[in-house]
Amino acid sequence: MKYLSYLLFYSYVLTLVLAGGWGAFGNAALDQRLLFDLNVRELPLTTAASVLSQYRFLRLIELGFGLFALLFIREIYQHPKFNALFLSIMSAGVLARALSWQVDGRPKPVFGFFLLYELAGVVVLFLYTRRTLVRP
């Protein structure tokens, strides 16, 4: 379970860092096209700028969460407060995806994969870290 936990942790967190960095500082318009089949260049200029501004902001938050996790991995695996915060944020992401599926409709298959992969990460990390947490 230890190796699976670290595999899921690092693959999740590195995806946050890479996708977050690319979306925030890279070609956000291309990212929109690849992920959502959305050509922002077809939108009115102000709308396109607004969508890209908000998208870059959200991707930067994603990058920040990934960097937080990398910097505090020991604490996430050992300290109850860090562990609870990390797993709560990760779980909230899974719940948001599930809610969106119900409220907004079925997304592209890649987003279903993300939901299942993130859910597996939450479950495995939760179960494994019950053994690694240091209680005060």
Sequence and secondary structure as in RCSB ss.txt:
>XXXX:A:sequence
MKYLSYLLFYSYVLTLVLAGGWGAFGNAALDQRLLFDLNVRELPLTTAASVLSQYRFLRLIELGFGLFALLFIRE
IYQHPKFNALFLSIMSAGVLARALSWQVDGRPKPVFGFFLLYELAGVVVLFLYTRRTLVRP
>XXXX:A:secstr
 HHHHHHHHHHHHHHHHHHHHHHHHS HHHHHHHHH   GGGS HHHHHHHHHHHHHHHHHHHHHHHHHHHTHHH
HHH HHHHHHHHHHHHHHHHHHHHHHHHH    HHHHHHHHHHHHHHHHHHHHHHHH    
